[in-house]
Amino acid sequence: MPYNIRAGGLERHTAEEILRIEPWGPHGVRVRAAAGTLDPDATGALESSSPSPHAELSVRDDGSARLVNGRLAVGLGPRPAEVPARRLGS
């Protein structure tokens, strides 16, 4: 169940849930999860964010993924909760 790059974010689909991580603003991410489908138009608790045109998304052959947005990097292991997010630079 590897991650996929979809609509400017990273997604992982399992039989139980969908996990989506997307760049949000200049140095942030938005994380959403659902048991069924994610409504792309639902903002939830977050207001509209400024674009993140320089975010970098990558998926490796081992199933891990990485999202870098400004000074924030999120590493995702092949299994959930393997690699924590960390801040880049000062």
Backbone as XML, in Angstrom:
<?xml version="1.0"?>
<chain id="A" units="angstrom">
  <residue number="1" name="MET">
    <atom name="N" x="0.830" y="-1.186" z="0.000"/>
    <atom name="CA" x="0.000" y="0.000" z="0.000"/>
    <atom name="C" x="0.876" y="1.251" z="0.000"/>
  </residue>
  <residue number="2" name="PRO">
    <atom name="N" x="1.571" y="1.487" z="-1.072"/>
    <atom name="CA" x="2.457" y="2.642" z="-1.104"/>
    <atom name="C" x="1.684" y="3.957" z="-1.241"/>
  </residue>
  <residue number="3" name="TYR">
    <atom name="N" x="2.416" y="5.014" z="-1.035"/>
    <atom name="CA" x="1.869" y="6.349" z="-1.230"/>
    <atom name="C" x="1.852" y="6.663" z="-2.714"/>
  </residue>
  <residue number="4" name="ASN">
    <atom name="N" x="0.929" y="7.531" z="-3.106"/>
    <atom name="CA" x="0.839" y="8.020" z="-4.480"/>
    <atom name="C" x="0.805" y="9.534" z="-4.444"/>
  </residue>
  <residue number="5" name="ILE">
    <atom name="N" x="1.343" y="10.153" z="-5.476"/>
    <atom name="CA" x="1.220" y="11.602" z="-5.635"/>
    <atom name="C" x="-0.060" y="11.840" z="-6.411"/>
  </residue>
  <residue number="6" name="ARG">
    <atom name="N" x="-0.979" y="12.587" z="-5.786"/>
    <atom name="CA" x="-2.282" y="12.813" z="-6.398"/>
    <atom name="C" x="-2.746" y="14.230" z="-6.088"/>
  </residue>
  <residue number="7" name="ALA">
    <atom name="N" x="-3.043" y="14.992" z="-7.123"/>
    <atom name="CA" x="-3.595" y="16.355" z="-6.983"/>
    <atom name="C" x="-2.752" y="17.218" z="-6.044"/>
  </residue>
  <residue number="8" name="GLY">
    <atom name="N" x="-1.433" y="17.172" z="-6.213"/>
    <atom name="CA" x="-0.549" y="18.043" z="-5.433"/>
    <atom name="C" x="-0.291" y="17.598" z="-4.012"/>
  </residue>
  <residue number="9" name="GLY">
    <atom name="N" x="-0.667" y="16.372" z="-3.653"/>
    <atom name="CA" x="-0.438" y="15.862" z="-2.301"/>
    <atom name="C" x="-0.066" y="14.396" z="-2.336"/>
  </residue>
  <residue number="10" name="LEU">
    <atom name="N" x="0.218" y="13.846" z="-1.172"/>
    <atom name="CA" x="0.519" y="12.421" z="-1.044"/>
    <atom name="C" x="-0.706" y="11.708" z="-0.485"/>
  </residue>
  <residue number="11" name="GLU">
    <atom name="N" x="-1.042" y="10.564" z="-1.050"/>
    <atom name="CA" x="-2.179" y="9.791" z="-0.564"/>
    <atom name="C" x="-1.778" y="8.341" z="-0.378"/>
  </residue>
  <residue number="12" name="ARG">
    <atom name="N" x="-2.358" y="7.739" z="0.659"/>
    <atom name="CA" x="-2.191" y="6.309" z="0.916"/>
    <atom name="C" x="-3.583" y="5.725" z="1.151"/>
  </residue>
  <residue number="13" name="HIS">
    <atom name="N" x="-3.921" y="4.701" z="0.397"/>
    <atom name="CA" x="-5.224" y="4.047" z="0.513"/>
    <atom name="C" x="-5.037" y="2.657" z="1.107"/>
  </residue>
  <residue number="14" name="THR">
    <atom name="N" x="-5.804" y="2.345" z="2.130"/>
    <atom name="CA" x="-5.857" y="0.994" z="2.683"/>
    <atom name="C" x="-7.312" y="0.546" z="2.649"/>
  </residue>
  <residue number="15" name="ALA">
    <atom name="N" x="-7.556" y="-0.668" z="3.075"/>
    <atom name="CA" x="-8.935" y="-1.161" z="3.119"/>
    <atom name="C" x="-9.769" y="-0.374" z="4.123"/>
  </residue>
  <residue number="16" name="GLU">
    <atom name="N" x="-9.119" y="0.191" z="5.155"/>
    <atom name="CA" x="-9.844" y="0.889" z="6.219"/>
    <atom name="C" x="-9.922" y="2.398" z="6.053"/>
  </residue>
  <residue number="17" name="GLU">
    <atom name="N" x="-8.930" y="3.010" z="5.383"/>
    <atom name="CA" x="-8.913" y="4.473" z="5.356"/>
    <atom name="C" x="-8.139" y="5.039" z="4.184"/>
  </residue>
  <residue number="18" name="ILE">
    <atom name="N" x="-8.305" y="6.346" z="4.024"/>
    <atom name="CA" x="-7.512" y="7.145" z="3.098"/>
    <atom name="C" x="-6.767" y="8.173" z="3.944"/>
  </residue>
  <residue number="19" name="LEU">
    <atom name="N" x="-5.473" y="8.298" z="3.703"/>
    <atom name="CA" x="-4.658" y="9.312" z="4.369"/>
    <atom name="C" x="-4.125" y="10.244" z="3.294"/>
  </residue>
  <residue number="20" name="ARG">
    <atom name="N" x="-4.314" y="11.554" z="3.486"/>
    <atom name="CA" x="-3.834" y="12.557" z="2.523"/>
    <atom name="C" x="-3.023" y="13.608" z="3.256"/>
  </residue>
  <residue number="21" name="ILE">
    <atom name="N" x="-1.822" y="13.901" z="2.742"/>
    <atom name="CA" x="-0.949" y="14.942" z="3.273"/>
    <atom name="C" x="-0.639" y="15.871" z="2.118"/>
  </residue>
  <residue number="22" name="GLU">
    <atom name="N" x="-0.914" y="17.165" z="2.319"/>
    <atom name="CA" x="-0.706" y="18.123" z="1.236"/>
    <atom name="C" x="-0.034" y="19.380" z="1.757"/>
  </residue>
  <residue number="23" name="PRO">
    <atom name="N" x="0.736" y="20.063" z="0.888"/>
    <atom name="CA" x="1.348" y="21.323" z="1.309"/>
    <atom name="C" x="0.269" y="22.337" z="1.645"/>
  </residue>
  <residue number="24" name="TRP">
    <atom name="N" x="0.540" y="23.174" z="2.671"/>
    <atom name="CA" x="-0.457" y="24.148" z="3.120"/>
    <atom name="C" x="0.268" y="25.403" z="3.545"/>
  </residue>
  <residue number="25" name="GLY">
    <atom name="N" x="0.197" y="26.443" z="2.729"/>
    <atom name="CA" x="0.897" y="27.682" z="3.039"/>
    <atom name="C" x="2.387" y="27.552" z="2.760"/>
  </residue>
  <residue number="26" name="PRO">
    <atom name="N" x="3.179" y="28.529" z="3.212"/>
    <atom name="CA" x="4.596" y="28.526" z="2.856"/>
    <atom name="C" x="5.446" y="27.490" z="3.589"/>
  </residue>
  <residue number="27" name="HIS">
    <atom name="N" x="5.079" y="27.066" z="4.795"/>
    <atom name="CA" x="5.904" y="26.139" z="5.568"/>
    <atom name="C" x="5.047" y="25.160" z="6.363"/>
  </residue>
  <residue number="28" name="GLY">
    <atom name="N" x="3.954" y="24.681" z="5.789"/>
    <atom name="CA" x="3.065" y="23.815" z="6.545"/>
    <atom name="C" x="2.521" y="22.677" z="5.708"/>
  </residue>
  <residue number="29" name="VAL">
    <atom name="N" x="1.802" y="21.779" z="6.378"/>
    <atom name="CA" x="1.107" y="20.693" z="5.700"/>
    <atom name="C" x="-0.288" y="20.554" z="6.288"/>
  </residue>
  <residue number="30" name="ARG">
    <atom name="N" x="-1.154" y="19.975" z="5.539"/>
    <atom name="CA" x="-2.507" y="19.647" z="5.989"/>
    <atom name="C" x="-2.626" y="18.130" z="5.917"/>
  </residue>
  <residue number="31" name="VAL">
    <atom name="N" x="-3.105" y="17.518" z="6.978"/>
    <atom name="CA" x="-3.264" y="16.065" z="7.035"/>
    <atom name="C" x="-4.742" y="15.761" z="7.204"/>
  </residue>
  <residue number="32" name="ARG">
    <atom name="N" x="-5.256" y="14.914" z="6.326"/>
    <atom name="CA" x="-6.659" y="14.507" z="6.427"/>
    <atom name="C" x="-6.737" y="12.988" z="6.318"/>
  </residue>
  <residue number="33" name="ALA">
    <atom name="N" x="-7.693" y="12.425" z="7.012"/>
    <atom name="CA" x="-7.932" y="10.985" z="6.944"/>
    <atom name="C" x="-9.438" y="10.747" z="6.954"/>
  </residue>
  <residue number="34" name="ALA">
    <atom name="N" x="-9.851" y="9.680" z="6.302"/>
    <atom name="CA" x="-11.277" y="9.348" z="6.261"/>
    <atom name="C" x="-11.437" y="7.844" z="6.115"/>
  </residue>
  <residue number="35" name="ALA">
    <atom name="N" x="-12.566" y="7.362" z="6.584"/>
    <atom name="CA" x="-12.873" y="5.941" z="6.463"/>
    <atom name="C" x="-13.408" y="5.609" z="5.069"/>
  </residue>
  <residue number="36" name="GLY">
    <atom name="N" x="-13.896" y="6.599" z="4.355"/>
    <atom name="CA" x="-14.451" y="6.355" z="3.026"/>
    <atom name="C" x="-13.733" y="7.173" z="1.980"/>
  </residue>
  <residue number="37" name="THR">
    <atom name="N" x="-14.338" y="8.286" z="1.618"/>
    <atom name="CA" x="-13.735" y="9.173" z="0.628"/>
    <atom name="C" x="-13.476" y="10.538" z="1.255"/>
  </residue>
  <residue number="38" name="LEU">
    <atom name="N" x="-12.523" y="11.251" z="0.701"/>
    <atom name="CA" x="-12.230" y="12.617" z="1.138"/>
    <atom name="C" x="-12.897" y="13.581" z="0.173"/>
  </residue>
  <residue number="39" name="ASP">
    <atom name="N" x="-13.643" y="14.531" z="0.695"/>
    <atom name="CA" x="-14.281" y="15.542" z="-0.133"/>
    <atom name="C" x="-13.247" y="16.621" z="-0.436"/>
  </residue>
  <residue number="40" name="PRO">
    <atom name="N" x="-12.819" y="16.767" z="-1.689"/>
    <atom name="CA" x="-11.784" y="17.744" z="-2.007"/>
    <atom name="C" x="-12.220" y="19.195" z="-1.793"/>
  </residue>
  <residue number="41" name="ASP">
    <atom name="N" x="-13.522" y="19.446" z="-1.738"/>
    <atom name="CA" x="-14.011" y="20.811" z="-1.550"/>
    <atom name="C" x="-14.246" y="21.174" z="-0.087"/>
  </residue>
  <residue number="42" name="ALA">
    <atom name="N" x="-14.208" y="20.190" z="0.795"/>
    <atom name="CA" x="-14.441" y="20.456" z="2.222"/>
    <atom name="C" x="-13.164" y="20.991" z="2.851"/>
  </residue>
  <residue number="43" name="THR">
    <atom name="N" x="-13.242" y="22.196" z="3.415"/>
    <atom name="CA" x="-12.049" y="22.785" z="4.025"/>
    <atom name="C" x="-11.848" y="22.310" z="5.450"/>
  </residue>
  <residue number="44" name="GLY">
    <atom name="N" x="-12.858" y="21.761" z="6.073"/>
    <atom name="CA" x="-12.726" y="21.330" z="7.460"/>
    <atom name="C" x="-12.466" y="22.518" z="8.363"/>
  </residue>
  <residue number="45" name="ALA">
    <atom name="N" x="-11.552" y="22.372" z="9.282"/>
    <atom name="CA" x="-11.250" y="23.437" z="10.238"/>
    <atom name="C" x="-10.303" y="24.485" z="9.665"/>
  </residue>
  <residue number="46" name="LEU">
    <atom name="N" x="-9.743" y="24.245" z="8.494"/>
    <atom name="CA" x="-8.759" y="25.168" z="7.927"/>
    <atom name="C" x="-9.383" y="26.064" z="6.876"/>
  </residue>
  <residue number="47" name="GLU">
    <atom name="N" x="-9.032" y="27.315" z="6.930"/>
    <atom name="CA" x="-9.439" y="28.253" z="5.883"/>
    <atom name="C" x="-8.577" y="28.007" z="4.649"/>
  </residue>
  <residue number="48" name="SER">
    <atom name="N" x="-8.894" y="28.671" z="3.576"/>
    <atom name="CA" x="-8.077" y="28.576" z="2.377"/>
    <atom name="C" x="-6.660" y="29.025" z="2.698"/>
  </residue>
  <residue number="49" name="SER">
    <atom name="N" x="-5.715" y="28.367" z="2.106"/>
    <atom name="CA" x="-4.315" y="28.660" z="2.357"/>
    <atom name="C" x="-3.685" y="29.291" z="1.133"/>
  </residue>
  <residue number="50" name="SER">
    <atom name="N" x="-2.573" y="29.963" z="1.364"/>
    <atom name="CA" x="-1.831" y="30.493" z="0.226"/>
    <atom name="C" x="-1.198" y="29.326" z="-0.516"/>
  </residue>
  <residue number="51" name="PRO">
    <atom name="N" x="-0.969" y="29.472" z="-1.809"/>
    <atom name="CA" x="-0.407" y="28.374" z="-2.592"/>
    <atom name="C" x="0.982" y="27.978" z="-2.090"/>
  </residue>
  <residue number="52" name="SER">
    <atom name="N" x="1.359" y="26.765" z="-2.419"/>
    <atom name="CA" x="2.681" y="26.236" z="-2.074"/>
    <atom name="C" x="3.346" y="25.754" z="-3.359"/>
  </residue>
  <residue number="53" name="PRO">
    <atom name="N" x="3.729" y="26.678" z="-4.253"/>
    <atom name="CA" x="4.197" y="26.272" z="-5.583"/>
    <atom name="C" x="5.540" y="25.553" z="-5.590"/>
  </residue>
  <residue number="54" name="HIS">
    <atom name="N" x="6.311" y="25.655" z="-4.515"/>
    <atom name="CA" x="7.641" y="25.057" z="-4.513"/>
    <atom name="C" x="7.719" y="23.782" z="-3.689"/>
  </residue>
  <residue number="55" name="ALA">
    <atom name="N" x="6.592" y="23.221" z="-3.302"/>
    <atom name="CA" x="6.592" y="21.976" z="-2.534"/>
    <atom name="C" x="7.154" y="20.849" z="-3.400"/>
  </residue>
  <residue number="56" name="GLU">
    <atom name="N" x="7.913" y="19.968" z="-2.749"/>
    <atom name="CA" x="8.504" y="18.819" z="-3.434"/>
    <atom name="C" x="7.873" y="17.545" z="-2.886"/>
  </residue>
  <residue number="57" name="LEU">
    <atom name="N" x="7.389" y="16.704" z="-3.774"/>
    <atom name="CA" x="6.761" y="15.439" z="-3.401"/>
    <atom name="C" x="7.527" y="14.310" z="-4.073"/>
  </residue>
  <residue number="58" name="SER">
    <atom name="N" x="7.801" y="13.252" z="-3.315"/>
    <atom name="CA" x="8.474" y="12.107" z="-3.916"/>
    <atom name="C" x="7.997" y="10.822" z="-3.254"/>
  </residue>
  <residue number="59" name="VAL">
    <atom name="N" x="7.993" y="9.751" z="-4.053"/>
    <atom name="CA" x="7.643" y="8.414" z="-3.581"/>
    <atom name="C" x="8.765" y="7.486" z="-4.024"/>
  </residue>
  <residue number="60" name="ARG">
    <atom name="N" x="9.251" y="6.675" z="-3.078"/>
    <atom name="CA" x="10.337" y="5.741" z="-3.383"/>
    <atom name="C" x="9.787" y="4.348" z="-3.682"/>
  </residue>
  <residue number="61" name="ASP">
    <atom name="N" x="10.631" y="3.531" z="-4.298"/>
    <atom name="CA" x="10.241" y="2.159" z="-4.624"/>
    <atom name="C" x="9.959" y="1.315" z="-3.390"/>
  </residue>
  <residue number="62" name="ASP">
    <atom name="N" x="10.545" y="1.664" z="-2.230"/>
    <atom name="CA" x="10.322" y="0.884" z="-1.008"/>
    <atom name="C" x="8.988" y="1.209" z="-0.335"/>
  </residue>
  <residue number="63" name="GLY">
    <atom name="N" x="8.200" y="2.130" z="-0.919"/>
    <atom name="CA" x="6.899" y="2.481" z="-0.362"/>
    <atom name="C" x="6.911" y="3.707" z="0.520"/>
  </residue>
  <residue number="64" name="SER">
    <atom name="N" x="8.076" y="4.261" z="0.811"/>
    <atom name="CA" x="8.151" y="5.476" z="1.618"/>
    <atom name="C" x="7.905" y="6.697" z="0.734"/>
  </residue>
  <residue number="65" name="ALA">
    <atom name="N" x="7.613" y="7.820" z="1.379"/>
    <atom name="CA" x="7.338" y="9.058" z="0.640"/>
    <atom name="C" x="7.876" y="10.241" z="1.431"/>
  </residue>
  <residue number="66" name="ARG">
    <atom name="N" x="8.018" y="11.373" z="0.754"/>
    <atom name="CA" x="8.541" y="12.584" z="1.387"/>
    <atom name="C" x="7.870" y="13.798" z="0.761"/>
  </residue>
  <residue number="67" name="LEU">
    <atom name="N" x="7.499" y="14.743" z="1.609"/>
    <atom name="CA" x="6.941" y="16.021" z="1.181"/>
    <atom name="C" x="7.773" y="17.101" z="1.842"/>
  </residue>
  <residue number="68" name="VAL">
    <atom name="N" x="8.322" y="18.012" z="1.052"/>
    <atom name="CA" x="9.073" y="19.153" z="1.575"/>
    <atom name="C" x="8.337" y="20.405" z="1.149"/>
  </residue>
  <residue number="69" name="ASN">
    <atom name="N" x="7.964" y="21.227" z="2.132"/>
    <atom name="CA" x="7.279" y="22.490" z="1.862"/>
    <atom name="C" x="7.958" y="23.572" z="2.680"/>
  </residue>
  <residue number="70" name="GLY">
    <atom name="N" x="8.732" y="24.407" z="2.019"/>
    <atom name="CA" x="9.466" y="25.449" z="2.734"/>
    <atom name="C" x="10.457" y="24.826" z="3.695"/>
  </residue>
  <residue number="71" name="ARG">
    <atom name="N" x="10.334" y="25.167" z="4.985"/>
    <atom name="CA" x="11.255" y="24.652" z="6.002"/>
    <atom name="C" x="10.752" y="23.381" z="6.682"/>
  </residue>
  <residue number="72" name="LEU">
    <atom name="N" x="9.675" y="22.794" z="6.192"/>
    <atom name="CA" x="9.117" y="21.595" z="6.811"/>
    <atom name="C" x="9.281" y="20.402" z="5.883"/>
  </residue>
  <residue number="73" name="ALA">
    <atom name="N" x="9.780" y="19.305" z="6.437"/>
    <atom name="CA" x="9.879" y="18.053" z="5.690"/>
    <atom name="C" x="9.079" y="16.991" z="6.429"/>
  </residue>
  <residue number="74" name="VAL">
    <atom name="N" x="8.287" y="16.236" z="5.685"/>
    <atom name="CA" x="7.517" y="15.135" z="6.252"/>
    <atom name="C" x="7.983" y="13.869" z="5.555"/>
  </residue>
  <residue number="75" name="GLY">
    <atom name="N" x="8.530" y="12.946" z="6.332"/>
    <atom name="CA" x="8.934" y="11.649" z="5.807"/>
    <atom name="C" x="7.923" y="10.611" z="6.225"/>
  </residue>
  <residue number="76" name="LEU">
    <atom name="N" x="7.514" y="9.770" z="5.305"/>
    <atom name="CA" x="6.491" y="8.759" z="5.567"/>
    <atom name="C" x="7.069" y="7.391" z="5.254"/>
  </residue>
  <residue number="77" name="GLY">
    <atom name="N" x="7.125" y="6.534" z="6.268"/>
    <atom name="CA" x="7.646" y="5.186" z="6.077"/>
    <atom name="C" x="6.644" y="4.300" z="5.369"/>
  </residue>
  <residue number="78" name="PRO">
    <atom name="N" x="7.096" y="3.127" z="4.944"/>
    <atom name="CA" x="6.195" y="2.201" z="4.272"/>
    <atom name="C" x="5.036" y="1.754" z="5.153"/>
  </residue>
  <residue number="79" name="ARG">
    <atom name="N" x="5.237" y="1.798" z="6.470"/>
    <atom name="CA" x="4.161" y="1.494" z="7.413"/>
    <atom name="C" x="3.828" y="2.777" z="8.163"/>
  </residue>
  <residue number="80" name="PRO">
    <atom name="N" x="2.572" y="3.000" z="8.535"/>
    <atom name="CA" x="2.187" y="4.239" z="9.226"/>
    <atom name="C" x="3.005" y="4.476" z="10.492"/>
  </residue>
  <residue number="81" name="ALA">
    <atom name="N" x="3.254" y="5.740" z="10.787"/>
    <atom name="CA" x="3.912" y="6.219" z="12.009"/>
    <atom name="C" x="5.358" y="5.767" z="12.142"/>
  </residue>
  <residue number="82" name="GLU">
    <atom name="N" x="6.051" y="5.552" z="11.026"/>
    <atom name="CA" x="7.451" y="5.150" z="11.105"/>
    <atom name="C" x="8.420" y="6.319" z="11.155"/>
  </residue>
  <residue number="83" name="VAL">
    <atom name="N" x="8.121" y="7.380" z="10.422"/>
    <atom name="CA" x="9.071" y="8.484" z="10.315"/>
    <atom name="C" x="8.365" y="9.782" z="10.688"/>
  </residue>
  <residue number="84" name="PRO">
    <atom name="N" x="8.854" y="10.536" z="11.682"/>
    <atom name="CA" x="8.194" y="11.782" z="12.106"/>
    <atom name="C" x="8.517" y="12.954" z="11.180"/>
  </residue>
  <residue number="85" name="ALA">
    <atom name="N" x="7.700" y="13.990" z="11.279"/>
    <atom name="CA" x="7.968" y="15.238" z="10.571"/>
    <atom name="C" x="9.068" y="15.988" z="11.310"/>
  </residue>
  <residue number="86" name="ARG">
    <atom name="N" x="9.819" y="16.798" z="10.589"/>
    <atom name="CA" x="10.840" y="17.617" z="11.227"/>
    <atom name="C" x="10.979" y="18.929" z="10.515"/>
  </residue>
  <residue number="87" name="ARG">
    <atom name="N" x="11.461" y="19.930" z="11.214"/>
    <atom name="CA" x="11.654" y="21.251" z="10.664"/>
    <atom name="C" x="13.042" y="21.340" z="10.050"/>
  </residue>
  <residue number="88" name="LEU">
    <atom name="N" x="13.142" y="21.944" z="8.880"/>
    <atom name="CA" x="14.424" y="22.107" z="8.199"/>
    <atom name="C" x="15.012" y="23.459" z="8.536"/>
  </residue>
  <residue number="89" name="GLY">
    <atom name="N" x="16.299" y="23.524" z="8.818"/>
    <atom name="CA" x="16.967" y="24.801" z="9.094"/>
    <atom name="C" x="16.476" y="25.439" z="10.371"/>
  </residue>
  <residue number="90" name="SER">
    <atom name="N" x="16.750" y="26.732" z="10.491"/>
    <atom name="CA" x="16.328" y="27.438" z="11.710"/>
    <atom name="C" x="15.273" y="28.476" z="11.407"/>
  </residue>
</chain>
